[in-house]
Amino acid sequence: MTSGQQIAAVALMAGAACSLAGVFLVLRRMAMMADAISHAILPGLVAGYVLAHGPNLWVGFLGATAAGLATVWLVEVLAKSRRVREDTAIGLVFPTMFALGVLVVSKFFANVHIDTDAVLYGEIAMAPFDRFRWGGHDLGPLSLWVLSSLFVFNAVFLTAFYKEFKLSTFDAGLAACLGFAPAALHMLLMTSVAITTVGAFSAVGAVLSVALIIVPPVTASLLTERLPILIGLSGLIGALGGVLGYVLAAMWDVSISGMIATTLGAMFFTALLGAPRKGILSQLARQRQQRLQFAVEMLAVHLATHEATADRDTENSIWHLERELGWSPSRAASIVRRSERAGYVLSRDGQLQLTEAGHALVETTLAR
């Protein structure tokens, strides 16, 4: 593969792996935990550097994972103390952990250059230069192997614990009654999120790893309410966002990580506007239909109320609707036409009369 194809493959696997890890995190309304973990792993990376006496992938991975789990544990302790809320606990813990890492680096590793690319954005374009070699053979970018392994791990993990996570997410009380231990499942989920965040950190940085974990599941949740489809759609959106973001970045010569995050944001806002059930446009259309239906029902009830009275000819005339119901001439004409098409009303010489279907609509409306 060319270097461009390798970067695209890394972006694809990063999107797929991270999005799977974020599905239940989003469903549990704990999206900011991914942000907390991605920033709080810095002390673990520093500890791994110290223990290994230099850069070491596996020691750094273990140290960062430990720091991520420590963040989760501290947030849980603070939240369960009932002194602060969970979102406040996250806001307290992750800046403290991140600041601790920065202090240690500035004190003992002042000669080590840590810039925004290393700590926040990452640089996915450098992925092809960090190779995975085994037995003298070059097996491709190390990041691709790490992210592919994370994708397989998350897919197997969600499959193995699908029932337990589904029950504990939507009904923790019932899960506890059935012996599923929601607290243990929560820590297990946080562990998978921490491992995924740490694995993606070196390739795509903190900011993009959070975007890949959170945005695809949120986007998928706008498109479906079925959990199995949501999980699959999340992985697809994450993978597509990664590849499309790289293609656009290469085309326009801009930051790859920034373009991937921007592409994911564009996909989210597209779904927010055009989703069939939850999209803004569909909701506006549904509200308009509801207003029109309500107006049709008002007209039917008005006609039924006056059809047996002495002033029926006046009350049931089209021109009278403007004054009686407060409608403009164009709206009154539109509602009458709609009622006629639906078979509720007949119009003769400006006089309106209910049909059998119209009387049935009135009975249904009054009963409701």
Disulfide bonds with the S-S distance in Angstrom:
none
